[in-house]
Structure formats: structure tokens, C-alpha cells
């Protein structure tokens, strides 16, 4: 997993450490930002996919807060990845559940 923040040439160097709690299966990501890179305190993070079947990466959506994230702060607003296979499965299941006369 990688982190993206705009056009490829503008990406700052960011180090990631990913950990998974073996009891709760909750993941956490620790980021180390280059000097001079700052994000507002209300920045949100989500897992995105590069293209239809591309690599997953963490996208940061800067908020509008006056204060920036400080070392040790946590991003509170997060969004999980959309799993393409699950979406296709849900679509096919819903189509199979329709009565034959209603299918288009």
C-alpha cells in the first residue's frame, strides 16, 4: 500500500508503517512526512484503487481547519476500500433474485 497526494511529480516522500492487531483485526497506519509537508487537522483518509484492478493506496483529503496535524495526531475520518468483487457479487445476486419477467 502506498500514499498519494496529487500529481505524481508533486508527491512528497512519505514513509508508511502498517500494523494489524491480531485480536481485533483492526489495522493502523503510521505515516512519516517529509519536513515542510503539512495537512489540516481535519484531513480525512481513504483507501483507493488505482484504476479498475490497480494497486491500492491511501488518499488524503485535506480539510479546511486552521490548525495542522501535529506529530502523533490521528486522522479521525477514514473510509475503507471498496472491494470490486463484492460489488459485482451484490449486483449479480440482486439480478438473480429478480423475477424473470422483470429482468432487462
CNS distance restraints for C-alpha pairs under 8 A (distance, minus, plus):
assign (resid   1 and name CA) (resid  55 and name CA) 7.30 0.50 0.50
assign (resid   1 and name CA) (resid  56 and name CA) 5.68 0.50 0.50
assign (resid   1 and name CA) (resid  57 and name CA) 5.03 0.50 0.50
assign (resid   1 and name CA) (resid  58 and name CA) 7.13 0.50 0.50
assign (resid   2 and name CA) (resid  16 and name CA) 7.48 0.50 0.50
assign (resid   2 and name CA) (resid  56 and name CA) 7.13 0.50 0.50
assign (resid   2 and name CA) (resid  57 and name CA) 4.60 0.50 0.50
assign (resid   2 and name CA) (resid  58 and name CA) 6.08 0.50 0.50
assign (resid   3 and name CA) (resid  14 and name CA) 7.19 0.50 0.50
assign (resid   3 and name CA) (resid  16 and name CA) 7.98 0.50 0.50
assign (resid   3 and name CA) (resid  57 and name CA) 5.24 0.50 0.50
assign (resid   3 and name CA) (resid  58 and name CA) 4.56 0.50 0.50
assign (resid   3 and name CA) (resid  59 and name CA) 6.08 0.50 0.50
assign (resid   3 and name CA) (resid  60 and name CA) 7.94 0.50 0.50
assign (resid   4 and name CA) (resid   8 and name CA) 7.71 0.50 0.50
assign (resid   4 and name CA) (resid  11 and name CA) 6.47 0.50 0.50
assign (resid   4 and name CA) (resid  57 and name CA) 6.66 0.50 0.50
assign (resid   4 and name CA) (resid  58 and name CA) 6.27 0.50 0.50
assign (resid   4 and name CA) (resid  59 and name CA) 5.46 0.50 0.50
assign (resid   4 and name CA) (resid  60 and name CA) 7.28 0.50 0.50
assign (resid   5 and name CA) (resid  10 and name CA) 7.60 0.50 0.50
assign (resid   5 and name CA) (resid  11 and name CA) 5.67 0.50 0.50
assign (resid   5 and name CA) (resid  12 and name CA) 7.71 0.50 0.50
assign (resid   5 and name CA) (resid  59 and name CA) 6.28 0.50 0.50
assign (resid   5 and name CA) (resid  60 and name CA) 6.22 0.50 0.50
assign (resid   6 and name CA) (resid  10 and name CA) 6.27 0.50 0.50
assign (resid   6 and name CA) (resid  11 and name CA) 6.24 0.50 0.50
assign (resid   7 and name CA) (resid  11 and name CA) 6.61 0.50 0.50
assign (resid  12 and name CA) (resid  33 and name CA) 7.52 0.50 0.50
assign (resid  12 and name CA) (resid  34 and name CA) 6.48 0.50 0.50
assign (resid  12 and name CA) (resid  37 and name CA) 7.29 0.50 0.50
assign (resid  13 and name CA) (resid  33 and name CA) 6.67 0.50 0.50
assign (resid  13 and name CA) (resid  34 and name CA) 5.77 0.50 0.50
assign (resid  14 and name CA) (resid  31 and name CA) 6.54 0.50 0.50
assign (resid  14 and name CA) (resid  32 and name CA) 5.55 0.50 0.50
assign (resid  14 and name CA) (resid  33 and name CA) 4.85 0.50 0.50
assign (resid  14 and name CA) (resid  34 and name CA) 6.26 0.50 0.50
assign (resid  15 and name CA) (resid  31 and name CA) 5.52 0.50 0.50
assign (resid  15 and name CA) (resid  32 and name CA) 4.85 0.50 0.50
assign (resid  15 and name CA) (resid  33 and name CA) 6.65 0.50 0.50
assign (resid  16 and name CA) (resid  29 and name CA) 6.60 0.50 0.50
assign (resid  16 and name CA) (resid  30 and name CA) 5.66 0.50 0.50
assign (resid  16 and name CA) (resid  31 and name CA) 4.72 0.50 0.50
assign (resid  16 and name CA) (resid  32 and name CA) 6.50 0.50 0.50
assign (resid  17 and name CA) (resid  29 and name CA) 5.64 0.50 0.50
assign (resid  17 and name CA) (resid  30 and name CA) 5.05 0.50 0.50
assign (resid  17 and name CA) (resid  31 and name CA) 6.55 0.50 0.50
assign (resid  18 and name CA) (resid  27 and name CA) 7.09 0.50 0.50
assign (resid  18 and name CA) (resid  28 and name CA) 5.84 0.50 0.50
assign (resid  18 and name CA) (resid  29 and name CA) 4.55 0.50 0.50
assign (resid  18 and name CA) (resid  30 and name CA) 6.45 0.50 0.50
assign (resid  19 and name CA) (resid  27 and name CA) 5.61 0.50 0.50
assign (resid  19 and name CA) (resid  28 and name CA) 5.30 0.50 0.50
assign (resid  19 and name CA) (resid  29 and name CA) 6.39 0.50 0.50
assign (resid  20 and name CA) (resid  25 and name CA) 5.94 0.50 0.50
assign (resid  20 and name CA) (resid  26 and name CA) 5.77 0.50 0.50
assign (resid  20 and name CA) (resid  27 and name CA) 4.35 0.50 0.50
assign (resid  20 and name CA) (resid  28 and name CA) 6.42 0.50 0.50
assign (resid  21 and name CA) (resid  25 and name CA) 5.01 0.50 0.50
assign (resid  21 and name CA) (resid  26 and name CA) 5.45 0.50 0.50
assign (resid  21 and name CA) (resid  27 and name CA) 6.31 0.50 0.50
assign (resid  22 and name CA) (resid  26 and name CA) 7.90 0.50 0.50
assign (resid  33 and name CA) (resid  37 and name CA) 6.29 0.50 0.50
assign (resid  38 and name CA) (resid  68 and name CA) 6.30 0.50 0.50
assign (resid  38 and name CA) (resid  69 and name CA) 6.94 0.50 0.50
assign (resid  39 and name CA) (resid  43 and name CA) 6.43 0.50 0.50
assign (resid  39 and name CA) (resid  62 and name CA) 6.12 0.50 0.50
assign (resid  39 and name CA) (resid  63 and name CA) 7.98 0.50 0.50
assign (resid  39 and name CA) (resid  68 and name CA) 5.38 0.50 0.50
assign (resid  39 and name CA) (resid  69 and name CA) 5.83 0.50 0.50
assign (resid  40 and name CA) (resid  62 and name CA) 5.97 0.50 0.50
assign (resid  40 and name CA) (resid  63 and name CA) 5.75 0.50 0.50
assign (resid  40 and name CA) (resid  64 and name CA) 6.42 0.50 0.50
assign (resid  40 and name CA) (resid  65 and name CA) 5.34 0.50 0.50
assign (resid  40 and name CA) (resid  66 and name CA) 6.73 0.50 0.50
assign (resid  40 and name CA) (resid  67 and name CA) 5.80 0.50 0.50
assign (resid  40 and name CA) (resid  68 and name CA) 4.02 0.50 0.50
assign (resid  40 and name CA) (resid  69 and name CA) 5.72 0.50 0.50
assign (resid  41 and name CA) (resid  63 and name CA) 7.30 0.50 0.50
assign (resid  41 and name CA) (resid  65 and name CA) 5.91 0.50 0.50
assign (resid  41 and name CA) (resid  66 and name CA) 7.72 0.50 0.50
assign (resid  41 and name CA) (resid  67 and name CA) 5.65 0.50 0.50
assign (resid  41 and name CA) (resid  68 and name CA) 4.57 0.50 0.50
assign (resid  41 and name CA) (resid  69 and name CA) 4.45 0.50 0.50
assign (resid  41 and name CA) (resid  70 and name CA) 7.92 0.50 0.50
assign (resid  41 and name CA) (resid  75 and name CA) 7.66 0.50 0.50
assign (resid  42 and name CA) (resid  62 and name CA) 7.00 0.50 0.50
assign (resid  42 and name CA) (resid  63 and name CA) 5.01 0.50 0.50
assign (resid  42 and name CA) (resid  64 and name CA) 6.87 0.50 0.50
assign (resid  42 and name CA) (resid  65 and name CA) 5.86 0.50 0.50
assign (resid  42 and name CA) (resid  69 and name CA) 7.94 0.50 0.50
assign (resid  42 and name CA) (resid  75 and name CA) 7.33 0.50 0.50
assign (resid  42 and name CA) (resid  76 and name CA) 7.72 0.50 0.50
assign (resid  42 and name CA) (resid  77 and name CA) 7.73 0.50 0.50
assign (resid  43 and name CA) (resid  60 and name CA) 6.66 0.50 0.50
assign (resid  43 and name CA) (resid  61 and name CA) 5.56 0.50 0.50
assign (resid  43 and name CA) (resid  62 and name CA) 4.35 0.50 0.50
assign (resid  43 and name CA) (resid  63 and name CA) 4.70 0.50 0.50
assign (resid  43 and name CA) (resid  64 and name CA) 7.98 0.50 0.50
assign (resid  43 and name CA) (resid  75 and name CA) 6.57 0.50 0.50
assign (resid  43 and name CA) (resid  77 and name CA) 7.33 0.50 0.50
assign (resid  44 and name CA) (resid  60 and name CA) 5.77 0.50 0.50
assign (resid  44 and name CA) (resid  61 and name CA) 5.14 0.50 0.50
assign (resid  44 and name CA) (resid  62 and name CA) 6.53 0.50 0.50
assign (resid  44 and name CA) (resid  63 and name CA) 7.16 0.50 0.50
assign (resid  44 and name CA) (resid  75 and name CA) 6.26 0.50 0.50
assign (resid  44 and name CA) (resid  76 and name CA) 7.01 0.50 0.50
assign (resid  44 and name CA) (resid  77 and name CA) 4.79 0.50 0.50
assign (resid  44 and name CA) (resid  78 and name CA) 5.69 0.50 0.50
assign (resid  45 and name CA) (resid  58 and name CA) 6.55 0.50 0.50
assign (resid  45 and name CA) (resid  59 and name CA) 5.62 0.50 0.50
assign (resid  45 and name CA) (resid  60 and name CA) 4.61 0.50 0.50
assign (resid  45 and name CA) (resid  61 and name CA) 6.21 0.50 0.50
assign (resid  45 and name CA) (resid  75 and name CA) 7.05 0.50 0.50
assign (resid  45 and name CA) (resid  77 and name CA) 6.44 0.50 0.50
assign (resid  45 and name CA) (resid  78 and name CA) 4.80 0.50 0.50
assign (resid  45 and name CA) (resid  79 and name CA) 6.49 0.50 0.50
assign (resid  46 and name CA) (resid  58 and name CA) 5.66 0.50 0.50
assign (resid  46 and name CA) (resid  59 and name CA) 5.41 0.50 0.50
assign (resid  46 and name CA) (resid  60 and name CA) 6.74 0.50 0.50
assign (resid  46 and name CA) (resid  78 and name CA) 5.39 0.50 0.50
assign (resid  46 and name CA) (resid  79 and name CA) 4.49 0.50 0.50
assign (resid  46 and name CA) (resid  80 and name CA) 6.01 0.50 0.50
assign (resid  46 and name CA) (resid  81 and name CA) 6.97 0.50 0.50
assign (resid  47 and name CA) (resid  56 and name CA) 6.57 0.50 0.50
assign (resid  47 and name CA) (resid  57 and name CA) 5.69 0.50 0.50
assign (resid  47 and name CA) (resid  58 and name CA) 4.68 0.50 0.50
assign (resid  47 and name CA) (resid  59 and name CA) 6.21 0.50 0.50
assign (resid  47 and name CA) (resid  79 and name CA) 6.57 0.50 0.50
assign (resid  47 and name CA) (resid  80 and name CA) 5.68 0.50 0.50
assign (resid  47 and name CA) (resid  81 and name CA) 4.74 0.50 0.50
assign (resid  47 and name CA) (resid  82 and name CA) 7.98 0.50 0.50
assign (resid  48 and name CA) (resid  56 and name CA) 5.53 0.50 0.50
assign (resid  48 and name CA) (resid  57 and name CA) 5.42 0.50 0.50
assign (resid  48 and name CA) (resid  58 and name CA) 6.11 0.50 0.50
assign (resid  48 and name CA) (resid  59 and name CA) 6.43 0.50 0.50
assign (resid  48 and name CA) (resid  81 and name CA) 6.02 0.50 0.50
assign (resid  48 and name CA) (resid  82 and name CA) 7.67 0.50 0.50
assign (resid  49 and name CA) (resid  53 and name CA) 7.27 0.50 0.50
assign (resid  49 and name CA) (resid  54 and name CA) 5.75 0.50 0.50
assign (resid  49 and name CA) (resid  55 and name CA) 5.71 0.50 0.50
assign (resid  49 and name CA) (resid  56 and name CA) 4.40 0.50 0.50
assign (resid  49 and name CA) (resid  57 and name CA) 6.27 0.50 0.50
assign (resid  49 and name CA) (resid  81 and name CA) 7.84 0.50 0.50
assign (resid  50 and name CA) (resid  54 and name CA) 4.51 0.50 0.50
assign (resid  50 and name CA) (resid  55 and name CA) 5.42 0.50 0.50
assign (resid  50 and name CA) (resid  56 and name CA) 6.19 0.50 0.50
assign (resid  50 and name CA) (resid  57 and name CA) 7.43 0.50 0.50
assign (resid  51 and name CA) (resid  55 and name CA) 7.87 0.50 0.50
assign (resid  69 and name CA) (resid  73 and name CA) 5.98 0.50 0.50
assign (resid  69 and name CA) (resid  74 and name CA) 7.95 0.50 0.50
assign (resid  82 and name CA) (resid  87 and name CA) 7.89 0.50 0.50
assign (resid  83 and name CA) (resid  87 and name CA) 6.59 0.50 0.50
assign (resid  84 and name CA) (resid  88 and name CA) 6.27 0.50 0.50
assign (resid  85 and name CA) (resid  89 and name CA) 6.09 0.50 0.50
assign (resid  86 and name CA) (resid  90 and name CA) 6.12 0.50 0.50
assign (resid  87 and name CA) (resid  91 and name CA) 6.22 0.50 0.50
assign (resid  88 and name CA) (resid  92 and name CA) 6.16 0.50 0.50
assign (resid  89 and name CA) (resid  93 and name CA) 5.99 0.50 0.50
assign (resid  90 and name CA) (resid  94 and name CA) 6.09 0.50 0.50
assign (resid  91 and name CA) (resid  95 and name CA) 6.23 0.50 0.50
assign (resid  92 and name CA) (resid  96 and name CA) 6.11 0.50 0.50
assign (resid  93 and name CA) (resid  97 and name CA) 6.21 0.50 0.50
assign (resid  94 and name CA) (resid  98 and name CA) 6.57 0.50 0.50
assign (resid  95 and name CA) (resid 103 and name CA) 7.16 0.50 0.50
assign (resid  98 and name CA) (resid 102 and name CA) 6.42 0.50 0.50
assign (resid  98 and name CA) (resid 103 and name CA) 6.56 0.50 0.50
assign (resid  99 and name CA) (resid 103 and name CA) 6.96 0.50 0.50
